[in-house]
């Protein structure tokens, strides 16, 4: 790997942040297609590609807000909302692997959005765990919502939170 690529990847990982304030213009369909194309490269066992991305349009957003009740205001944070989910097959081991793969695909979307000057926020609002919310976005049995990806152009850059020393997260086993 070239030093330039190494530096670029390291910088992208270290500078991507959760944003909660966005400019009003939505992310273009072309850019969303680029992000979803990159997500296809997430590691996944048996190449199942179990992730699904649903871009929320105005009518679906209206209905989702109705289902959300008092929490609806948080759905207005970003101009572009994407529901990320995973298709499950029923085998616990495969479902675990597929859920991890779909989560990696979500991170690819967020990191690729950041590389394009976009901001992102991954959260799982209660409405996406409710029967009405799931029906509104077309989640059927055998599929699980991983979260709502908020995407848009940032108003400002948040201050990075402190992180634990890397040694707190690792062990080298004999």
N, C-alpha and C positions, 0 to 999 in steps of 0.2 A: 504494500500500500504506500502511496506517495505521502511525503510529509505534509503536503498541502491538503490532501484529502483527510488525513489523520487529524490535522488541526481543525479543519472545517467541521468534521463530525463531532469532535470533542467540544468545540465552541457551541454548536447547535444544541447539543445535549445539555450543556451547562447554562445556556441562556434562555432556554424555553421555560416559560412561566405560565401559571394559571392567571388568566385575566378575567375581570368581572365587569369591565367598562369598555364599550366598543363604540366606534363610529357607526352611523346609521346605514351605510351602504352594504348590501349583502355580498357574499362571496359569489363570484360568477359560476355558472354551471360548468364552464370549461375548466376552471381551477378545481372545482369539486371533483370533476372527472379525473383530473391529474392525481389528486390526493387518493381517490379510491383505487386508481390503477396502481399506485405505489403500495397500497395496503395489500394487494395480491401477493406481494413478496414476503409477507410475514411467514415465519417458519410454521409449518403445520404438518403433523404426522399423517401419512398416507395421502397428502395433498388434497385434503377434504375441503379446503377453503370455506370454513363454516361461518364466516362473518357475513353480516348483512348490514347495509347502511341505507337508511330512509331519510331523505331530506324533507323536512316539514314545510309544507306550503301554507299560505294564509288561511285557507279554510280548515285544514287539519289543526293549525295552531289555535284557531278560535275554539274549536271543539275540545282540544287538549286543555286550554285554559278553563273552559267550563268544568271539565272533569277535575281540574286541579284545585278549584275553589280558592281559598285564601292564599295559597302558594303560587297562584297564577302570575303574579308580578315578576317572579324570578325567570319566567319563560320569556320575558321581554329584554333580558340583558343583552343578548347578541342578535344580530340581524339574520344569522343563518344557524339553524338548529338541525342536527343530524342524530337520529336515533341509531345507536349501534347495538346489534344483537348477535346471538350465536344460535345456529341450528344444532339441536341435540338429537342424537340417534337412539338414546336409551341405554347404551352400555356405559356404566359409570367411569371406567378408565378412559374410553374414547371421549366421553363428554367432558371430562376434566382436561384432557389434552386439547380438545377443540375450544374450550373456554379460554384456556391460556393463549392459544393461537389467535383467537378473536381479540383478546386484550392487546396482544402485540400489534395486531392490525390497527387497533384504535390509536395506539401510541405512534405508529407510523404516520397516521393521518395528522395527528397533532404536531409531530416533529416536522413533517413535510409542509404543513401550513405555516409553521414558524419560519422555515427556510424561505418562504414566499412573502414574508413580512406580515403574516396574519397572526392573530392572537387566538388562543383556544382555552377552553375550560371543560373538563370532563366531570360530570356529576351524575348522580342517579336520583332524580327527584321521586318522591313518593307516588306521584301520579303515574309514573311508568312501572309501578308495582301494583297498581290498582286494576281491577277488572275493566272499569270504564276507560282508563288511560290506555290499557293494552288493546282494547277493542278499537279505540280511536286510531291507533297507528297500525292496526292490522297484524298484531302479534298473535300467532296461533299456538295451539298446543305443540310442544316439541321445539319451541324457540324461547330463548331467554334474553331479556334486555340486559345489556352490560352498562349502558349509560346514555346520556344525552351529551353530545359534543357541541358546545357553543363555539361558533367560529365567526370571525369578523376582523376588521381592522382595529388595532388598539387605539385607545385614547391616550394612554401613557404606559410606560413600562413599570410593572410592580417591582418593589425591592425584593431581591432574592432572600428567602428565609434561611436561617442557619441550618446546616446539615451536620449530622453526626460524622465523626471520624470514620473513614472507610473500615478501619479495623473492627468497629463495632458490628459489622455485618458479615464478617468472613471468618472462615476457619480453614486451615490447611491440614488435612487429615493424612496420617502416615499410610 
